Amino acid sequence: MDLRPIDSCNVVVLVDNVTDILSTTPRSVTGHTSNVLKAGAKEISGKCLCCAHFGLSLVITVQHEATHHTFLFDSGPEGETVKRNGNCLGIDFASIKAAMFSHGHWDHVGGMTAGLRLIYGANGGMKIPVHVNDDMFVQRGTRTPRDKIIPFENVPSKAELEEVGGSIVSVAEEHTLLENTIYISGEIPRITAYEKGLPGHVKNIGEGWESDPLIMDERYAAVHIKDKGIMVFTACSHAGVINVLKNAQNVFDPIPLYGVMGGFHLSGKECEAIIPETIEDMKLLGLKVIVPGHCTGWRAVHKLVEAFGDETVIMSAVGNTHRF
């Protein structure tokens, strides 16, 4: 892909499962408290801090020479968290020029209509592209061990997104955007033997519930940081984080992988069982930065730190800014 190298990439964690205002961070991370003070908080209180919520949303800003582009990668589970955290952090919603769905699950895009309203209101009423693919807009759910179906909340429809300031770009294939500075993948090949998706996941496309563990609508994003390599943003890694990283490695060869940030989906009984294989394969990829969040789970984070060290593994937490 013709992905333009950028000089730097800043990522604000707008929504994530974890909040942590006390742990020390490397120089490449500005902490939650510093960010809310910079945004105008006059004292530290529960009112000025961000809320953690089960889901993920990243505000990604890339810089190439004098040009900046800001991109909304998912939007967490619901709008109130986007509004509260965005206000606490002083997010410049007018600067966001594009957004994407990583896949069609409520915990990643349930807040997108609220996010688009904030962007549309801040930028003077200009619609922004929202990158999706058609397979994301189907009913989802989970099948319990007793064979009961529990449906998931539907994601916002295309019409709803258009109504609040989105301009739908529905493309299943890989492509770039914002002057070729950000890459969105195509379908992620499933090549590992042990990454088998999300057990019990089902979908309904109008003919009743059917098994759907692979969740083939999932996509990841990536940027090429000059003199470092490819930074991958994976929201939930239902494809398997190794499948995601191997696909990025193949797409951008001979440019090396630099790092990965997002949910690695190594929590839950079945997914926790593949932590050892995942880490062994990750060791072969030469990653310099690993930022686990959302659905990675504390067991996997513990094992990642054990394998790579806490200089490489930097925990994602809401309100932090990461600089790559």
C-alpha positions in Angstrom: 0.0 0.0 0.0 1.1 3.6 -0.7 1.1 4.6 2.9 2.9 7.9 3.5 5.5 7.9 6.3 4.6 10.3 9.1 6.9 12.1 11.5 4.9 11.2 14.7 1.6 9.8 16.0 -0.2 10.9 19.2 -3.0 8.8 20.5 -5.5 9.9 23.2 -7.3 7.0 24.9 -10.9 8.4 24.9 -12.6 5.2 26.2 -11.1 2.1 27.7 -11.9 -0.5 30.4 -9.3 0.8 32.8 -8.6 4.1 34.6 -5.3 4.6 36.4 -4.2 8.0 37.7 -1.4 6.8 40.0 0.9 4.3 38.1 4.1 5.7 36.7 4.4 6.0 32.9 7.3 6.3 30.5 8.2 9.6 28.9 6.2 8.7 25.8 2.9 8.8 27.8 1.2 11.8 29.3 -1.0 10.7 32.2 -4.7 11.2 32.8 -4.3 13.8 35.5 -1.9 16.0 33.5 -4.3 15.9 30.6 -7.4 17.0 32.6 -5.4 19.8 34.2 -4.2 20.9 30.8 -7.8 20.9 29.7 -8.8 23.3 32.4 -9.5 21.4 35.6 -8.8 23.6 38.7 -8.8 20.7 41.2 -8.7 17.0 41.2 -12.1 15.5 41.8 -14.4 12.8 40.5 -16.1 15.4 38.4 -13.0 16.3 36.4 -11.7 12.7 35.7 -12.7 10.4 32.8 -14.8 7.4 33.3 -13.7 3.9 32.3 -16.2 1.9 30.4 -16.1 -1.5 28.7 -15.1 -0.6 25.2 -12.5 1.3 23.2 -12.1 4.6 21.5 -8.8 6.2 20.3 -8.3 9.7 19.0 -5.3 9.3 16.7 -3.4 12.4 15.4 -0.7 12.0 12.8 1.9 14.6 11.9 3.7 14.9 8.6 5.9 17.9 8.4 3.5 20.9 9.1 0.3 18.9 8.4 -1.8 17.2 11.1 -4.7 14.8 10.6 -6.9 13.5 13.4 -8.9 10.3 13.2 -11.5 8.7 15.5 -10.9 5.0 15.8 -14.1 3.5 17.3 -16.2 5.3 19.9 -16.7 3.1 22.9 -20.1 1.6 24.0 -22.3 4.7 24.4 -22.5 8.4 24.0 -22.4 9.7 27.5 -18.8 8.4 28.0 -17.7 10.0 24.8 -19.1 13.4 25.8 -17.9 13.3 29.4 -14.4 12.1 28.6 -14.1 14.3 25.6 -15.0 17.3 27.8 -12.7 16.3 30.6 -9.8 15.9 28.2 -10.5 19.0 26.1 -10.7 17.0 22.9 -10.8 19.2 19.9 -13.6 17.5 18.1 -13.5 20.0 15.2 -10.1 18.6 14.3 -11.4 15.1 13.7 -11.6 14.7 9.9 -12.6 11.0 9.7 -13.8 8.1 11.7 -14.0 4.3 11.4 -15.9 1.3 12.8 -13.4 -1.5 13.6 -16.3 -4.1 13.6 -20.0 -4.2 14.3 -20.1 -4.6 18.1 -21.8 -2.2 20.5 -18.8 -1.8 22.8 -16.8 -0.2 20.0 -19.3 1.9 18.1 -22.3 2.4 20.4 -21.0 6.0 21.0 -20.4 6.9 17.4 -23.6 8.9 16.9 -22.7 11.1 19.9 -19.2 11.4 18.7 -20.4 12.6 15.3 -22.8 15.1 16.8 -19.9 16.6 18.8 -17.7 16.7 15.6 -20.5 18.2 13.5 -21.3 20.8 16.1 -17.7 21.8 16.6 -16.7 22.0 12.9 -19.5 24.3 11.7 -21.7 21.6 10.3 -19.4 19.7 7.9 -19.9 16.0 7.5 -16.9 13.7 7.9 -16.3 10.3 6.3 -17.1 7.3 8.5 -15.3 4.2 7.2 -17.3 0.9 7.5 -18.1 -2.2 5.6 -21.6 -3.6 4.9 -21.1 -6.7 7.0 -20.9 -4.7 10.2 -24.6 -3.9 10.1 -26.1 -7.2 11.1 -27.7 -8.3 14.4 -25.2 -10.0 16.8 -25.5 -12.0 20.0 -24.0 -14.8 22.1 -25.1 -18.3 22.7 -24.9 -19.5 26.3 -23.8 -23.0 27.3 -27.5 -23.7 27.8 -28.2 -22.8 24.2 -29.9 -19.5 25.0 -29.3 -16.6 22.7 -28.6 -13.2 24.3 -28.7 -10.5 21.6 -26.3 -7.6 21.5 -27.5 -4.0 21.1 -27.5 -3.1 17.4 -24.8 -0.7 16.2 -26.0 2.6 14.7 -27.4 2.3 11.2 -26.0 4.0 8.2 -29.0 6.3 8.2 -28.5 7.2 11.8 -24.8 8.0 11.2 -25.7 10.2 8.2 -28.3 12.1 10.1 -25.8 13.2 12.8 -22.9 14.3 10.6 -21.4 11.2 9.0 -20.7 10.5 5.4 -20.7 6.8 4.9 -17.7 5.2 3.1 -18.5 1.5 2.9 -15.5 -0.3 1.6 -14.6 -4.0 2.3 -11.1 -3.8 0.8 -8.0 -2.2 2.2 -7.6 1.5 1.6 -5.9 4.7 2.9 -7.3 8.0 3.9 -6.3 11.5 5.1 -3.7 12.0 2.3 -2.5 8.4 2.6 -1.4 8.8 6.2 -3.7 6.2 7.7 -4.4 2.6 6.5 -7.6 0.6 7.0 -7.2 -3.1 6.4 -9.3 -5.4 4.3 -10.5 -8.8 5.5 -8.0 -10.3 7.9 -6.8 -13.8 6.8 -7.2 -16.4 9.5 -3.9 -18.4 9.3 -3.0 -19.5 12.8 -4.2 -22.8 14.1 -5.1 -21.6 17.6 -6.9 -18.2 17.0 -10.5 -19.3 16.5 -12.4 -16.2 17.0 -15.1 -15.6 19.7 -16.7 -18.8 20.9 -20.5 -18.7 21.1 -20.8 -15.6 18.9 -23.8 -15.6 16.6 -25.4 -13.4 14.0 -28.8 -13.0 12.4 -29.0 -11.8 8.8 -32.8 -12.4 8.6 -33.0 -16.2 8.6 -32.5 -16.9 12.2 -29.4 -17.1 14.4 -26.3 -18.8 13.0 -22.8 -19.4 14.4 -20.3 -16.6 13.7 -17.1 -17.0 15.7 -14.8 -15.5 13.1 -16.5 -12.1 12.8 -15.0 -11.5 9.4 -16.1 -7.8 9.2 -13.3 -6.8 11.6 -10.7 -4.4 10.4 -7.6 -2.8 11.9 -5.8 0.6 11.2 -2.1 1.3 10.8 0.3 4.2 10.3 3.9 4.2 9.1 6.1 6.1 11.5 9.3 7.3 9.8 12.5 5.6 10.9 10.4 3.3 13.2 8.0 1.2 11.2 4.3 0.2 11.2 2.1 1.0 14.2 -1.0 -1.2 14.3 -4.3 -0.3 16.0 -6.5 -3.3 16.6 -9.7 -2.8 18.4 -10.7 -6.2 19.6 -8.6 -8.8 17.7 -11.4 -11.2 17.2 -9.3 -12.3 14.2 -6.5 -13.1 16.7 -3.9 -10.5 17.4 -1.2 -12.6 15.7 -3.3 -12.9 12.6 -3.7 -9.1 12.6 0.0 -8.6 13.0 1.0 -11.1 10.5 -1.3 -9.6 8.0 0.2 -6.1 8.6 3.7 -7.6 8.3 2.8 -9.1 4.9 1.0 -6.0 3.7 3.9 -3.6 4.5 6.9 -5.9 3.9 9.8 -4.9 3.9 8.8 -2.1 6.4 9.1 -3.6 9.9 6.4 -3.7 12.5 7.0 -1.2 15.2 4.2 -1.7 17.7 0.6 -2.7 18.4 -2.1 -1.0 20.5 -5.7 -2.0 21.3 -7.7 -5.0 22.5 -6.0 -8.3 22.0 -9.0 -10.4 23.1 -7.1 -12.7 25.4 -9.7 -12.7 28.2 -12.4 -15.2 28.8 -11.9 -18.9 29.4 -11.3 -20.0 25.8 -9.2 -17.0 24.9 -7.0 -17.1 28.0 -6.0 -20.6 26.9 -4.1 -19.3 23.9 -2.1 -16.7 25.8 1.1 -18.9 25.7 1.0 -19.5 21.9 0.1 -15.8 21.3 3.2 -14.6 23.3 5.5 -17.1 21.6 4.5 -15.9 18.2 4.6 -12.3 19.2 8.2 -12.7 20.2 9.0 -13.4 16.5 7.6 -10.1 15.3 10.2 -7.7 16.7 7.7 -5.3 18.3 9.2 -2.3 20.1 6.0 -1.1 21.7 3.0 -3.2 22.9 0.0 -1.3 24.4 -2.7 -3.8 25.6 -6.1 -2.5 26.5 -9.8 -3.2 26.5 -10.4 -7.0 26.1 -6.8 -8.1 26.6 -7.4 -9.0 30.2 -5.2 -8.8 33.3 -3.8 -12.4 32.9 -2.6 -11.7 29.4 -1.2 -8.3 30.4 0.7 -10.0 33.3 2.2 -12.5 30.9 3.1 -9.9 28.3 5.0 -7.9 30.9 6.7 -11.1 32.0 7.8 -11.9 28.5 8.7 -8.4 27.1 9.3 -6.2 30.1 7.5 -3.1 31.3 9.6 -0.8 29.0 8.0 -2.5 26.0 4.5 -3.2 27.4 2.7 0.0 28.3 -0.8 -0.5 29.7 -3.6 1.4 28.0 -5.8 3.5 30.4 -8.5 6.0 29.7 -7.3 9.6 29.7 -3.7 8.9 28.8 -1.9 10.2 25.7 0.6 7.9 24.0 3.3 9.4 21.6 4.9 7.2 19.0 
